[in-house]
Amino acid sequence: MTEVLRVDAETPDPAVVEHAASVLRAGGTVAFPTETVYGVGATALDASAVRRVFEAKGRPPEDPLIVHLAAEDGVQVELAPIVAAFARLRAQADIVVVEGVGGWLAPVSATLDQLDLVRALQLPVLLVVGMRLGCVNHARLTAQSLQASGVQCLGWIGNHIPLADAKWMGQLLAQLSPDQIRDAFRAAGYSPQEVDGFAKVIESRIAELNKL
């Protein structure tokens, strides 16, 4: 039987939160609202519970789930438990994808950075770029930091943005003249051939945005 529990986001009832946690510990699933629509959660190290999440969402088995880790205030985040949990997950799956927390330079704790976690898990990095104003600059800075850290960058993925934002970007970028677009790449030190090639790609993308 499905229970429906109301939780105040500002002042959640500890008893309700503990009840939901007990359901998870017992191998059950819990649905909760997110910034998009809803999420279905289970204990990541319980294979049966994870299968129930796939069944509840009608999710194909090749579409991976995200594993969230969290700590209460005052609890020190340490690498050893994370590495151990990762090893257990890896033993149960062909592929384990570890999602970053807020960007490459976002700290994991007061003493740990993303770099420490990536090195401990011996993972390459796949850069996810939110396609919005300033994204090229942020992506290049992140790529430079990854290279300086000696971490393998597999490539990058352009993240989806709402249609209204895409149209707004197209209208804004369309105000740039061909010389302004080329000046940006010249300032970055690219050769005349590279400047021309990049500019043509940018102009093509701007035209696509303005057809939306």
C-alpha distance (Angstrom), angle and dihedral (degrees) to the residues before:
residue distance angle dihedral
M1 . . .
T2 3.80 . .
E3 3.80 117.8 .
V4 3.81 121.6 -152.8
L5 3.81 114.1 -152.2
R6 3.80 124.7 -177.2
V7 3.80 117.3 -139.7
D8 3.79 127.6 -170.6
A9 3.81 105.8 -134.6
E10 3.82 91.7 -149.5
T11 3.82 98.6 44.4
P12 3.82 109.2 16.1
D13 3.80 117.1 -166.2
P14 3.84 106.4 -111.8
A15 3.82 90.4 -146.4
V16 3.81 91.9 57.2
V17 3.82 91.9 46.6
E18 3.81 90.9 49.3
H19 3.79 90.9 49.3
A20 3.81 90.7 53.6
A21 3.81 89.7 47.6
S22 3.81 90.8 51.8
V23 3.81 89.8 53.6
L24 3.79 89.4 53.1
R25 3.81 92.8 47.3
A26 3.81 89.2 51.9
G27 3.81 91.0 55.9
G28 3.80 97.2 -98.7
T29 3.79 130.4 129.9
V30 3.80 130.7 -115.8
A31 3.82 126.2 -158.2
F32 3.79 118.8 -150.7
P33 3.83 138.1 170.3
T34 3.82 118.9 -99.5
E35 3.79 136.7 -175.6
T36 3.82 88.3 -85.0
V37 3.82 113.2 33.2
Y38 3.80 116.4 -55.6
G39 3.78 142.1 -42.3
V40 3.78 134.1 -141.8
G41 3.78 115.6 -146.1
A42 3.79 136.1 -164.8
T43 3.79 137.9 159.4
A44 3.81 105.1 -73.9
L45 3.81 94.5 -144.7
D46 3.82 93.3 54.0
A47 3.83 105.8 86.4
S48 3.82 93.6 -166.7
A49 3.79 92.2 51.4
V50 3.81 91.2 48.3
R51 3.82 90.0 52.4
R52 3.81 88.8 54.1
V53 3.81 89.7 55.6
F54 3.81 90.0 54.7
E55 3.81 90.1 48.3
A56 3.81 94.4 47.1
K57 3.80 93.1 50.8
G58 3.79 96.1 38.1
R59 3.80 86.3 -125.2
P60 3.82 118.9 167.6
P61 3.82 112.4 -116.2
E62 3.81 92.5 -120.9
D63 3.83 91.0 59.8
P64 3.84 104.5 87.7
L65 3.79 126.5 -138.3
I66 3.80 126.9 -128.8
V67 3.80 118.1 -115.5
H68 3.81 114.7 -147.5
L69 3.80 122.4 -156.3
A70 3.80 121.9 -166.3
A71 3.80 140.2 169.6
E72 3.78 132.8 -158.1
D73 3.80 121.4 -115.4
G74 3.78 109.9 -74.3
V75 3.81 94.5 21.1
Q76 3.79 112.8 122.1
V77 3.81 115.0 -131.5
E78 3.81 108.3 -134.9
L79 3.79 130.6 -172.6
A80 3.81 99.1 -134.5
P81 3.86 97.5 69.3
I82 3.82 90.8 44.2
V83 3.80 92.0 50.5
A84 3.81 90.8 47.6
A85 3.81 92.6 49.4
F86 3.79 90.5 47.6
A87 3.80 90.3 52.8
R88 3.82 91.1 52.2
L89 3.81 91.7 49.1
R90 3.78 91.2 47.3
A91 3.78 90.2 54.5
Q92 3.83 89.4 57.5
A93 3.81 99.8 46.0
D94 3.78 141.8 45.3
I95 3.82 91.8 -134.2
V96 3.81 131.7 21.4
V97 3.81 117.9 -166.8
V98 3.81 115.5 -160.7
E99 3.81 113.2 -155.8
G100 3.80 118.0 -144.7
V101 3.78 122.2 -124.4
G102 3.77 112.6 -121.4
G103 3.80 101.5 -34.4
W104 3.78 139.2 -42.9
L105 3.82 96.4 -70.9
A106 3.81 95.7 42.1
P107 3.81 109.9 114.6
V108 3.80 121.9 -118.3
S109 3.81 90.3 -153.5
A110 3.78 139.7 -21.9
T111 3.81 89.6 -75.0
L112 3.83 104.4 25.9
D113 3.78 131.4 70.0
Q114 3.80 131.3 -166.7
L115 3.80 87.7 -99.9
D116 3.81 91.5 61.6
L117 3.80 91.2 53.2
V118 3.81 94.3 45.8
R119 3.80 91.5 50.4
A120 3.80 93.1 45.9
L121 3.81 91.5 51.7
Q122 3.83 91.6 40.0
L123 3.80 92.5 -131.9
P124 3.79 134.7 154.6
V125 3.81 118.1 -131.6
L126 3.79 129.8 -117.3
L127 3.80 109.3 -161.9
V128 3.83 116.4 -139.0
V129 3.80 113.0 -158.5
G130 3.80 122.5 -163.4
M131 3.81 104.1 -137.6
R132 3.78 101.1 -127.3
L133 3.79 139.9 108.7
G134 3.82 109.6 -52.4
C135 3.80 94.6 19.5
V136 3.81 95.6 118.3
N137 3.79 91.1 54.2
H138 3.82 93.0 47.1
A139 3.79 92.5 45.4
R140 3.80 93.2 51.3
L141 3.80 92.6 46.8
T142 3.80 90.3 50.4
A143 3.80 91.7 48.1
Q144 3.81 89.9 51.3
S145 3.81 90.8 50.6
L146 3.81 91.7 49.0
Q147 3.79 90.9 50.9
A148 3.81 92.6 47.5
S149 3.82 89.5 50.6
G150 3.79 91.8 53.3
V151 3.81 92.3 -118.9
Q152 3.81 120.0 144.5
C153 3.81 112.7 -117.1
L154 3.80 110.5 -156.5
G155 3.81 93.2 -166.0
W156 3.77 138.5 -84.0
I157 3.80 139.7 -78.0
G158 3.79 123.7 -148.4
N159 3.80 106.7 -132.9
H160 3.82 120.2 -137.5
I161 3.78 120.2 -103.0
P162 3.84 129.2 -164.9
L163 3.80 116.5 -85.0
A164 3.82 92.5 -118.1
D165 3.82 90.5 54.9
A166 3.81 91.2 47.8
K167 3.81 90.8 52.9
W168 3.80 90.7 47.8
M169 3.80 90.7 50.9
G170 3.80 91.0 50.0
Q171 3.80 92.1 51.5
L172 3.81 91.7 47.3
L173 3.81 95.9 46.6
A174 3.80 91.8 45.7
Q175 3.82 87.2 68.9
L176 3.81 89.7 68.1
S177 3.78 116.0 97.8
P178 3.85 120.4 -134.4
D179 3.83 88.5 -108.1
Q180 3.83 92.1 53.0
I181 3.80 91.6 52.0
R182 3.80 91.4 49.2
D183 3.81 92.9 44.9
A184 3.82 89.4 59.6
F185 3.81 91.8 57.6
R186 3.81 93.0 41.0
A187 3.81 88.9 55.1
A188 3.82 88.5 54.4
G189 3.81 89.8 58.3
Y190 3.79 100.7 -108.7
S191 3.80 121.0 154.5
P192 3.84 119.5 -104.8
Q193 3.81 90.1 -104.3
E194 3.81 92.3 50.6
V195 3.80 91.7 45.6
D196 3.79 91.1 53.5
G197 3.81 93.1 46.1
F198 3.80 94.7 48.2
A199 3.79 92.2 44.9
K200 3.79 92.1 53.5
V201 3.80 90.2 51.8
I202 3.81 91.6 49.4
E203 3.80 92.0 47.7
S204 3.80 90.2 50.1
R205 3.82 91.8 50.7
I206 3.81 91.7 48.1
A207 3.80 89.4 52.6
E208 3.83 89.8 50.6
L209 3.81 91.6 51.0
N210 3.79 91.0 52.0
K211 3.80 91.1 54.0
L212 3.82 92.0 60.8
